[in-house]
Amino acid sequence: MFKIAICEDEPVMLNRIKNMTTDVLNAKNITFQIDTFLSGELLWEKLESGDLYNLALLDIELEQLDGIELGSRIYKKFSEKKTTLIYVSSYDYRAKETMHFKSHRFLSKPLEYQLLEEALTSAYAVFEYNRKKRFTFKEFNSDYITLNVSDIRHFSIYSGRKIKVVAADKEYLFKGKLNDVEKELDSPRFLRIHKSFLVNYSYIKKYSYESIVMEDDVTFDISGPKRSVIRKEYLNLRERGE
């Protein structure tokens, strides 16, 4: 899901940006979520509490924590997680300030639908590219972690709503649902061999109808109802030489 934060201190303009963004993304059949904030402080508190957005649409002239400082904080904290920044402001002369933290676009008020559409389309393309290449999560009792998808060996349900992910160099724990992880990855290379296991085909060392052995010598059972489907998926990947 394409998660968007809009930060604008004028309620009328905030609703206009939200409505225009909704119209653009609905027209493109993009699944999205929009959260709105009337101050930079409220958005920053949300980010500090653990939320992560793929796109932030920011006004510049905000009281106390203005859009420039907010954008700078987001860039420093979330640049590796690829939160794209788009500014919507009447203060065109401040556009150069946003380049210091690689803002994606600067849109002038009054906001034009076509320009917003182009900016959102471009930002969504960035999101799709990163989604296929990277996986980001909030490590349990820690900070955000971003892994290259190609480095991930397997996921497994650890306990309750905790998931263990094993990458090339380390293991991590995070809260979530394995179904959501599978949907986010949306890759045929990750095989859901069991309701509790999701494995990367690239790291399978040995396959049998009942189980698989990974390159790190971890053995996973393939659940009975999934065995014929997994065999077909595994053989298809092998035949394609992937």
Residue, then its C-alpha position, 0 to 999 in steps of 0.5 A: m500500500f502506498k502510504i501518504a502523509i499530507c502536512e498543511d496548516e490551513p484546513v481548506m487547503l489540506n482538504r483540497i490537497k487530499n481530495m486532489t490526491t485521492d482523485v489522481l490515485n483512484a483514477k490510476n487504480i492505486t491502493f493507498q492510505i492518506d493521513t493528514f496533519l495540521s502541524g509539523e509537530l503532529l506529523w513528526e510525533k507520528l513518525e517518531s511513534g513508529d509509522l513510516y510513509n512512502l510519500a510526504l506532501l509538505d507545506i513550508e510555512l508551518e508554525q514552530l516546526d516548519g516544512i523545511e526543518l521537518g523535511s530535513r528531519i525526515y530525510k536524515k531519519f528515513s532517507e534509506k527507507k525512501t520517504t519521498l518528499i513533495y513540497v506544496s507552497s506559495y513561497d517559490y523563492r524557498a524552493k532551493e532550500t528543499m534541494h538540500f535533502k533531495s525533495h522530489r518536487f516543488l509544486s506552487k500554490p494554487l495547486e494545478y491538477q496536472l502538475l500534482e498528477e505528474a508528481l504523484t505518478s513519479a513518486y509512485a514509480v519510486f515507491e514501486y521500484n523500492r518496494k521490489k528492491r528493498f524491504t523496510f520494517k521497524e525492528f522490535n524495540s529498536d529503529y527502522i531497518t531496510l534490507n535488500v530483498s535479494d539478501i533475505r533468506h526466510f521469514s518465520i512466525y516467532s511468537g504471537r505477532k512477532i516475525k523473524v527475518v533472516a538476512a545474509d548477515k543477521e537475524y531481526l524481529f519485528k511485529g507484523k503478519l506474515n500475510d502482509v509481508e507476503k503481499e508487500l513483497d509480491s514476488p514469485r521468488f518467495l514461496r509460502i510453504h507453510k502458514s508460518f514460513l515464507v522462504n526465498y527460492s534463491y537460498i534453497k539448498k535442498y528440496s523434497y516434496e515434504s520439506i526444504v533445507m536452506e543454505d544456512d542449514v535450517t529445515f522447514d516442513i512444507s504443509g500438506p495442503k501446499r505441497s503440490v502447489i509448492r512443487k509446481e512453483y519450485l519447478n517453474l522457477r528452476e526451469r526458468g533458471e532463476 
